[in-house]
Each structure stands twice: as structure tokens, then as C-alpha cells.
């Protein structure tokens, strides 16, 4: 923003960087192809839903929902009401700090639980 580059050129620059980095990583995988090895263990049996799997799926859904709403829709809605760019720009660092702090709080709360997972 300080060098007055528009969004189109910024994304093109990011795309170029991603392409170069992908080419560097890809070259590491271009060695000779060896024949497939026998599997080391039998494939996993068909998994069935149980209470623990439902709970973990709901937890991941809650985390996703908790990210999508604050990170996508709330800033778009707040943009209509917050006209000062500085105040609006502070929302992201505050959101990031709260997200980082939440990991420490979650760890502290988990430490209080004596249940072994």
C-alpha cells in the first residue's frame, strides 16, 4: 500500500512468487520413479460413526464456523459502520491477538482437565 500497487498487480506478484516456490519444491520430487512397495500394513477397516467421532466432527465444525463468521462477514458488515480507516485497520491486529490468546487460554483450560485423551 505504501508503494501504491493496486490489488491486481499484488495478486500477480503473489502468484509469481508461488509459481517460483512451487517449481523449487517440485524439482525435489523429480528423481527416478521406483516401483511401488508393498503396503506395510493392511488398509483401515470401514470406519463407523460413534459418539466420539460425532463430537470431534462437531468441534471442527464449530471452529470453522467460529472462524468464517468473524473473519469474513463481520468485517464486511462493520465496514458500513466504521468510517475511520485507522479504526477499521486495527480490527485485524486485535482479532489476531485474540486468536493467539485463545490458544493459551484453551491450553490452560485443558491443563485443568485430568482426563487422558
N, C-alpha and C positions, 0 to 999 in steps of 0.2 A: 504494500500500500504506500510505503514511503517513497518508492521509486516509480509510482504512477503506472503500474502494469495492470491492465484490465483482466477480468476473470478468464476470458478465452485464452489469452497468452499464458496465464498462470497455469491453467489446466494442461495446455500443450507442453509447458516446461515439465510439469509433474509427470506427464505421460512419457516424455523423452527420458527422464531420469529412471522411471520404472522399466522402460524398454532396455536401457543400458544395463541396469542391475539384473534384469531377468536374463539377458544374454550372458552376463558374467556367471550367474548361477547355473544357467543351462549348460555352459561349457564344462562344468564339473561332472555332469551326467552323460557326457558324450563318449565315454570309454567303450571298450568292446562289450558286446552283449553276450552274457553267459547263458547256458541253458537253464531253465527253471529248476530249482531244487525241490526235493520232496518236502511237503509240509512237515513242520516239526511237531505239530500236534493236530489232533482231529478238529474239524470245524466245530464251532459252537452250536449247541443244540438250539432249537427254536425257543426263543425267549417268550415268556408269557407275562402278562401284566399282573402285578400283585400290589399290595398296599405301598410297599417301599418304592416301587417304580412309579406309581401314580404320584406319590408325594414329591419325588425328585423331578418329575416332569412338570408338576405344578410350580415348584420352586424356580425352575428355569424359565417357565412362562411368566412368573411374577417379576423376575429380574429383567426379562426382556420388555415387559410392559412398563416396568419402572424406569427403563432407560428411554424407550421410544417416546413416551408422553413428555417427560421433562426436556429431553434433548431435541425433539423435533417440533412438537405442536405448541408447547408453552412459549418458547421464544418467538415463534411466528405470531402468536396471539399478543404477547407482550409488546411486540414492535409497534402495534397500533396505539398503545397507551404510553409508552416511554419514548418521548421525542428527543431526549438528550442522548446523542451517540455515546458520550462517555459513560453515562449511567447504564446504557444498554450493553456497552462493551464490557463492563465489569461483571455482568451476569455470568459469562463463561468461566472466568477465573474462580468466581465464588462457587459455581457448580462443580468445577474440577476439585476445588479444595474440599467441598462437602463429600464428593465421591471418594476422595483419598481418605478423609477422616472416617467415612463409614466403614472402610476396610479394617481400620484399627478398632473401631467400636465393635464390629462383628467378631473380630478375633478375641476381644476382651470378653464379650458375651459368651463365646464358645468356650473360653477357658473356665468360665463359671460352671459349665455343664460337665458332669463327671461321667457321662455316658460315652462308652467307647464305640467308635464307628467301625 
